[in-house]
């Protein structure tokens, strides 16, 4: 599953012209302790829905292995939750644009109730999304790595009346080993607001019951002939409430 990281390194190292393509990434991973033996396997497409209370959040992953579903590189923030069966779940997440880390502390404290859903789809590697809400159902965090997982269209409609979709391509064509690419916009929509962000842009986004920071973490797509079989036009994005 680490072929994803290798391909990313190969592809992003072949950009023609510094700064011509805005690059970034989103990472989501999940760990757990004391899982029951009948909890099921951890392979293939899957989602985990967890109701519990916050134990802690920090910027230190320590020795956490994220053995349920792993990240292909380091995380920036770690949230620990304990569910009603005393299983401890550890969410790791990160958002970067042009190597600038953006993930920040969420406005929750130990003892607060939260609902967490982590979604995984498998292409030629793992691809993840996350939706985290507080005890009153307000969105705290949502993000997707953007190769295959589409949270807006996931089973159970985890984003409710909020939608996120790829917009238009723009800017110069950039030559990669696998073909030519453009950056593309991402559109965040709710009953209260519609925001279209170019790659690397951050803006406040009103979902109707919360104001979040939304970011297009480097979306792009191919144009014309491609020279590789394992190519994709990723749509990585994130939105989250920032702590005061």
N, C-alpha and C positions, 0 to 999 in steps of 0.2 A: 504493500500500500504506500510505500515511500516513493514509488515511481512518480507520483504527483509532484513532490518536492523537487525531484531531479529534473522533470520536464520544465517546471517553472524556472529553475535556475538556468537551464539551457536557453529557454525562449527569451527571458528578460535580459539575458546577456547579449542579445543580438539586435538591440534596438538601434536603428540608424538615426543618429542625431540626438545628442543629449537633451532631455526635456521634451522631446517631441511626443512621447506617449506618457501620460500620467499613470503610474503604477501603484498598486496597493494590494492589500489582502485582508480578509477576515478569517479568524480561526475560532472554532468552537469544539470543546471536548468535554467528556463526562467520566467521572470516576465514582465508585461506590464501595461501601464496606458492608460486610455481614449480609450479603444477599442470600435469600433462601435458595435451596437447591433447585426448586421448580421455577425459577425466575426466567428460564428460557435462554437460548443462545444469544451471542452478541454479534453474529455474522449477518450480512445481508441488510436489505432495507428494513428499517425499524424506527419506532419512536418510543420515547420514554416520557410518561406523564407523572409528575411528582407533586404532591401536596405536602407541605411541611412548614417548618419554622426555620428562620435564619439562625445559624450558629455563628458565622463570622463571614467577613469579606476582607480581602487584602490584595496586595500586589505581589505576593510571594507564593509561588507554586510549590516551593520546597521540593520534596522528593515525590510529589504526587505523580503517579504513573498514568492516570486517566485510562484505566484498564477496560472500562465499558466501551468507550469509543474514543480513539486517540486523536491528538493534534499532530500535524506534520512539522510544527515548529513551536517555539516557546509561546506561552500565554502571557498576558499583561495583567489580568485581573482574575481572582479566584473567589468564588462564592460557595460556602458550605451550608447545606440544608439537611435537617433531620426530619424524616417522615414519621407517620404514626406507628410504623413497625420498628422504629429505632434504627432504620437503615440511614447511614450518613452518605449523602450524595455531594459530589464536588464538581461544580461547573467551572471550567476554565474558558476564558474568552479573550480575544485581542482584535484590535482594529488598527491598521497602519496605512498611511499614504506616503509614498516616497520615503519610506523608512522612518517616518515620524509616528510614534505611538500615540493613539488617540483615546483608547479605552480609559474610563475614569470611574471613580467610586459612585455607586448607586445610592439613592436616598432611602436606605433601609438599615435596620439595626437588629442585633441579636434579639430573638423572641418574636419578631414580626412574622406574620403568616404570608406565604408566597405560593404561587402555582407556577411550576416550571415544566416546559415541554421542550425536549431535544429531539430533533428529527434527523435521521440519517438516510441518505440514498447512496447506492454504490454504483459507480460507473467503472472507470479503470483505477479508481481509488475511492476512499470515503469522501463524502461531501455532507456538510452539516448545516442545520439551522437551529435557532433557539428562540423561544418566546417565554418571557418571564413577566408575571403580573403580581401585583400586591394583593393583600387579602380582600380588597374591595373591587378587584378586577381591573384596576388601572394598569396600563402597560408601563413596565419599567425598562425592559430591554427586548429588542428583537434584532436578529442579525442572521445573515446567511453567507456562506462561503461562495456560493454562486456558480459552481460548475454544473450541478444537476438539481439540487434541492430548490424548490420554489415554494416558499412558505405561504404565499397568498393562495395558492391552489392546493395546499396540503389537506389531507383528510381531516374533517372536523373543523375546518375553517378557523385555525388558531388566531388569526389576526382580526376576526370579526369584520367590521365595516371599514377597516383600514386596508389599503392595497398598495403594493409596490411593484413596479414593472419597468422593464427596459424601455428607454425612449429612443431618440434619434442619434445616429452617428454624426460626428462632427470632427473638424480639425484635419490635419494632414494625414495621408496614408503613411504608415511606418512599416518598414520591411523587417520581418522576423524570419528565422529559418523556415518556419512552416507556412509563411504567406504574408500578405499585407493586411494590416489592421488599422482601424480607427478607434479612438475612444468613443464612448456613447453615454448619453445621459441616463439617469434613473429618475422616475417620477414617483413621488410619495403622495398618496391621496387619502383624504378622510372627509367626512361630512363637513368639517370645518375649514379645510385648507387643501390646496394642491401646490406642491413644490417640485420643480424640475431642476436637478442638480447635475452639473458637469462633473467629470472625474476629479476627485480631490476636494470638491466643495462640501462645506458643512453649512447647515442652516437650521434654525429653529422650526419645528414642525408640530402643529397643534392637532392632536388626534381627536379632540372633543372633550376628553376628560383628563388629558395630561399634555404638557408641552415637553417635547423631546428634542435632543440634538440628532439630526439626520445627516448621514454622510454617504456619498457615492465613493466607494473605496477602490476606484480604478477600473470601472467597467469598460470593456472593449469588445469588438467583434471583427471577424475576418471578412474581407471582401475579395471576390474573385477566386482563382484557383488556389487550393491548399496543397502543400507538399508532404503532409504528415497525416497519419490516420488518427492519432490521439490529439486532436485539436478541439478547442472550445472557445466560446465567446463568453467569458465569465461575467456575471452580474453580482459582484460582491457589494453588500450594503449593510448598514447598521443604523439603529436609532435607539437612544437611551436617555433616561432621565439622569441629570447630573445632580450630585449631592450639593447642598448649599455650601 
